[in-house]
Amino acid sequence: MHNTKTTVGIIANPLSGRDVRRLVTKASVFQNAEKSNMVLRMLGVLGKLGVDEVFMLPDVSGVASRVIHAMRHGRAAEISAFPRVTFLEMPIRDSADDSLRAAELMVSMGVSVIIVMGGDGTHRVVANASGDTPLLTLSTGTNNVFPEIREATITGLAAGLVASGKVRLKDVASRNKVLRCEVNGSRKDMALVDLGVSTECWIGARALWEASCLTELFVSFAEPDAIGLSSIPALIHPVSRTDAYGLRLVVAPPGEGFMTVEAPIAPGVLLPVSVAEISEVRPKEVFKVETARGTLALDGEREIEFSENDSVKVWLEMDGPVTVDVNKVMLAAAKHHVLVRHHRN
């Protein structure tokens, strides 16, 4: 079903930024009160740009309730400028499935764009369901390589400009690379930034913040100013989001590789990583994981367990989610005076 109204989706993951890395690395905690404030700032500009309705992920952790409270008790002049806000009718499991289901519903409703608030893990989940619907990314997680760290007002402004047609989507959006994996030819998943092979055999607390258990690492892109596993190859061979290749890195025991990289693997954590091999990965080039048993960490979180009886394959694809470049949107708006009113003397 595709509606004729101008609609936008907002997925604000209330669980983002709360994994175990916040405890072991002394990283800052992104409070849900601030997430709700970010949503309210975006609603203000979306309404002024002509967005009719915003669909939101409901939750039981406080983001949705704070937005509802503000809309009921805020200043009348401010609230009157908001678009209609509709919380999706869906069961809440307080897990990643909530973001996935919300994305599926928003796509089926024909929203123009989806604003995603979370870390790499949240964006990975949403990307599994977003298809051709463009995403605007906002960082509210722990390791944030894929989403942008940006003031929410500007992200909301960019979303409104694209959704209302004031800036053409084709001029400001692009499709991303992804890493795909499969176990025994059936179970499949994807990573937006990095896919790590760990000798740890259990998913456990999911988050991977140490390199001692890492044997192989695949990245779709690697930026030198990033934090997390992708920072390891980034400090040797930077790869941009637009380059038509990724990287594969083989980790050696300490002191046994041909070089050692001091990499910021987690907030406040700089660790030496011994590198045995690094090579470029071309689209559709399939690699068989050599580690006998362990787990696959997708964008920094262990998700898949495998044993010596399993066949695990990894490859790069160019068919990932579509994202909107906020900088390009605002440059286009400035170039064409979209937000300027001229007065006659």
C-alpha positions in Angstrom: 0.0 0.0 0.0 1.4 3.4 -1.0 -0.3 6.5 0.5 -0.5 9.9 -1.2 0.4 11.8 1.9 4.0 12.9 2.6 5.1 10.4 5.3 8.4 9.7 7.1 9.4 6.9 9.4 11.4 7.3 12.6 13.0 4.2 14.3 14.5 5.3 17.6 16.0 2.2 19.1 15.6 2.5 22.9 18.2 -0.2 23.5 21.1 1.3 21.4 24.1 2.4 23.3 23.5 0.1 26.2 25.7 -3.0 25.5 28.4 -4.4 27.7 31.1 -2.1 26.1 29.6 0.8 28.0 30.6 -1.0 31.2 34.0 -2.3 30.2 35.3 0.7 28.3 33.7 3.6 30.4 31.9 4.8 27.3 29.2 7.4 27.6 25.6 6.3 27.9 23.1 7.7 25.4 20.0 8.3 27.6 16.5 7.7 26.2 15.5 11.2 27.4 17.9 12.7 24.9 16.6 10.3 22.1 13.1 11.6 22.7 14.3 15.2 22.6 16.0 14.4 19.3 12.8 13.1 17.9 10.9 16.2 19.1 13.4 18.4 17.4 13.0 16.5 14.1 9.2 16.6 14.4 9.3 20.4 14.6 11.2 20.8 11.3 9.4 17.9 9.5 6.1 19.6 10.1 7.3 23.0 8.8 8.5 21.3 5.6 5.1 19.9 4.8 5.4 16.3 6.1 1.9 15.1 6.9 2.5 12.1 9.1 5.4 10.4 10.9 5.2 6.7 11.8 7.2 5.8 14.8 8.4 2.6 16.6 6.6 2.2 19.9 8.6 1.0 22.9 8.4 0.2 26.6 11.7 1.9 27.5 10.6 5.6 27.6 11.3 7.1 24.2 7.7 6.9 22.9 6.1 7.8 26.2 8.3 11.0 26.5 7.3 12.0 23.0 3.6 11.5 23.7 3.9 13.4 27.0 5.7 16.3 25.3 3.0 16.4 22.5 0.2 16.5 25.1 1.7 19.0 27.5 4.1 21.1 25.4 3.6 24.6 24.2 0.5 24.7 21.9 2.2 26.8 19.2 5.1 24.4 19.0 3.1 21.2 19.0 0.7 22.6 16.4 3.6 22.7 13.9 4.2 18.9 14.3 3.0 16.5 11.7 0.6 13.8 12.8 2.5 11.2 14.8 1.3 7.6 14.6 2.9 4.8 16.6 2.9 1.5 14.7 0.6 -1.2 15.9 2.9 -4.1 16.6 4.0 -6.3 19.5 7.0 -5.1 21.4 9.6 -7.7 22.3 12.3 -5.3 23.5 14.8 -6.8 21.1 16.3 -6.2 17.6 13.1 -7.7 16.1 11.2 -4.5 17.1 13.4 -2.4 14.7 13.2 -5.0 12.0 9.4 -5.3 12.2 9.0 -1.5 12.3 11.1 -1.1 9.1 9.0 -3.8 7.4 5.8 -2.0 8.3 7.1 1.5 7.3 8.3 0.1 3.9 4.9 -1.5 3.3 3.2 1.9 4.2 5.2 3.6 1.5 7.1 6.1 3.7 9.4 8.4 1.7 12.4 8.0 4.0 13.2 6.3 7.3 15.3 8.1 10.0 17.2 5.5 12.0 18.5 6.3 15.5 21.0 3.8 16.8 24.4 2.2 16.4 25.8 0.0 13.7 23.7 -3.0 15.0 20.4 -1.1 14.7 21.2 0.1 11.2 22.2 -3.4 10.2 18.8 -4.7 11.4 16.9 -2.0 9.6 18.9 -2.4 6.4 17.7 -6.1 6.3 14.2 -4.8 5.6 14.6 -1.3 4.1 14.9 -2.4 0.5 14.8 0.7 -1.8 13.4 3.0 0.9 16.2 5.5 1.7 17.6 5.8 5.2 18.9 8.8 7.1 21.3 7.7 9.8 21.8 9.1 13.3 24.3 7.8 15.7 23.0 6.9 19.2 24.9 3.7 19.8 28.3 2.5 21.1 30.5 1.8 18.0 29.1 4.1 15.3 30.8 3.7 12.0 27.9 3.5 9.6 25.5 6.1 11.1 26.4 9.8 11.3 27.1 11.8 14.4 25.0 14.9 13.6 22.5 17.3 15.2 19.1 15.8 14.9 17.5 19.1 13.6 19.6 19.0 10.5 18.8 15.3 9.9 15.1 16.1 10.3 15.5 19.0 7.9 17.2 16.8 5.3 14.5 14.2 5.7 11.8 16.7 5.2 13.4 18.3 2.1 13.7 14.9 0.4 10.3 13.6 1.5 8.5 16.7 0.3 10.3 16.7 -3.0 12.0 20.0 -2.4 15.4 18.2 -3.0 15.5 15.3 -5.5 16.3 12.0 -4.0 18.4 10.8 -7.0 20.8 13.7 -6.5 21.5 13.0 -2.8 21.1 9.2 -2.3 23.4 6.2 -2.9 23.4 2.5 -2.4 25.9 1.0 0.1 28.2 -2.0 0.1 27.5 -4.9 2.4 29.2 -8.0 3.6 27.2 -11.1 3.3 27.7 -14.5 4.9 26.2 -17.9 4.8 26.5 -21.1 6.9 26.1 -24.4 5.1 24.5 -22.6 2.2 21.3 -21.8 4.1 21.6 -19.5 7.1 22.4 -16.0 5.7 23.1 -12.6 7.2 24.8 -9.4 6.5 27.1 -6.7 8.0 27.2 -3.1 6.9 30.8 -2.3 8.1 32.7 -5.3 9.4 32.4 -9.0 9.8 34.8 -10.6 12.3 35.6 -14.2 12.8 36.2 -15.0 16.5 37.4 -18.1 18.2 34.9 -17.6 21.0 32.4 -20.3 20.5 29.4 -18.7 22.2 27.5 -15.5 21.4 27.4 -14.6 25.1 27.1 -10.8 25.7 27.3 -10.3 21.9 29.6 -7.3 21.8 33.1 -7.9 20.6 35.6 -5.4 22.0 38.9 -7.5 22.2 41.2 -8.5 19.4 42.7 -11.5 21.1 40.0 -13.9 19.9 39.9 -12.4 16.3 41.3 -14.5 13.5 39.9 -12.9 10.3 38.2 -9.6 9.6 36.3 -8.5 6.5 35.3 -4.8 6.0 33.1 -3.1 3.4 34.9 0.2 4.1 37.5 1.3 6.5 37.9 5.0 7.6 40.9 6.0 9.6 38.8 8.2 12.0 36.5 5.3 12.9 36.3 3.4 16.1 35.8 -0.4 16.3 37.1 -3.4 14.4 37.2 -1.5 11.1 39.9 0.8 12.5 42.4 -2.0 12.3 42.6 -2.2 8.5 41.8 1.5 8.1 45.1 2.4 9.7 46.9 0.3 7.1 44.8 0.6 3.9 41.9 3.1 4.1 38.9 2.3 1.9 36.0 4.7 1.3 32.3 4.0 1.2 32.3 4.6 -2.5 35.3 2.4 -3.4 34.2 -0.7 -5.4 36.0 -3.1 -3.0 36.5 -4.0 0.6 39.3 -5.6 2.6 40.2 -8.9 4.3 42.6 -9.0 7.2 44.1 -12.1 8.8 45.1 -11.6 12.5 48.2 -13.3 13.8 49.2 -14.2 17.4 51.0 -11.2 19.1 54.4 -10.6 17.5 54.0 -13.1 14.7 52.5 -10.9 11.9 54.4 -8.7 9.5 53.2 -5.6 11.3 51.4 -4.5 14.5 48.6 -1.9 14.5 47.6 0.2 17.5 43.9 0.4 16.9 41.0 2.1 18.8 38.8 -1.0 18.9 36.4 0.5 21.5 35.8 3.8 23.3 39.0 4.7 25.2 40.7 1.4 24.2 43.8 1.4 22.0 45.1 -2.2 21.5 48.0 -3.7 19.5 46.8 -6.1 16.8 49.3 -8.3 14.9 48.5 -8.5 11.2 49.5 -11.6 9.1 47.8 -10.6 5.8 45.7 -7.9 4.3 44.2 -7.9 0.8 41.4 -6.3 -1.2 38.0 -8.0 -1.6 36.2 -7.6 -4.9 32.4 -7.8 -5.2 31.1 -11.4 -5.3 34.5 -12.8 -4.5 33.8 -15.7 -2.1 36.0 -16.5 0.9 35.7 -19.7 2.9 36.3 -19.1 6.7 39.3 -21.2 7.8 38.7 -21.0 11.5 37.5 -24.4 12.7 34.9 -23.2 15.2 33.8 -20.0 16.8 31.4 -17.1 16.1 30.8 -14.5 13.4 30.6 -10.9 14.7 28.5 -8.7 12.5 29.2 -5.0 12.9 30.8 -5.7 16.3 28.2 -8.1 17.7 28.6 -11.9 17.8 25.5 -13.3 16.0 26.3 -16.7 14.5 27.9 -19.7 16.1 29.6 -22.3 13.9 31.6 -25.5 14.4 34.2 -27.6 12.5 31.3 -29.3 10.7 30.0 -26.1 9.2 30.9 -24.4 5.9 31.1 -20.6 6.4 31.4 -18.3 3.4 31.8 -14.5 3.2 31.6 -12.1 0.3 31.1 -8.5 -0.6 28.0 -7.1 -2.5 27.1 -3.7 -3.8 23.4 -4.1 -3.2 23.1 -2.7 0.4 20.7 -0.1 1.8 20.1 3.2 0.2 21.2 6.2 2.4 20.7 9.9 2.0 23.8 12.1 2.2 22.7 15.0 4.5 25.5 17.2 3.4 24.4 16.9 -0.3 20.8 17.6 0.7 21.8 20.8 2.5 24.1 21.9 -0.3 21.3 21.4 -2.8 18.9 23.3 -0.6 21.4 26.2 -0.4 22.2 26.2 -4.1 18.6 26.4 -5.1 17.5 28.7 -2.2 14.9 26.2 -1.1 14.8 27.6 2.4 15.1 31.2 1.3 12.3 33.8 0.9 13.1 36.8 -1.2 11.4 40.1 -0.3 10.7 42.9 -2.8 11.7 46.4 -1.8 
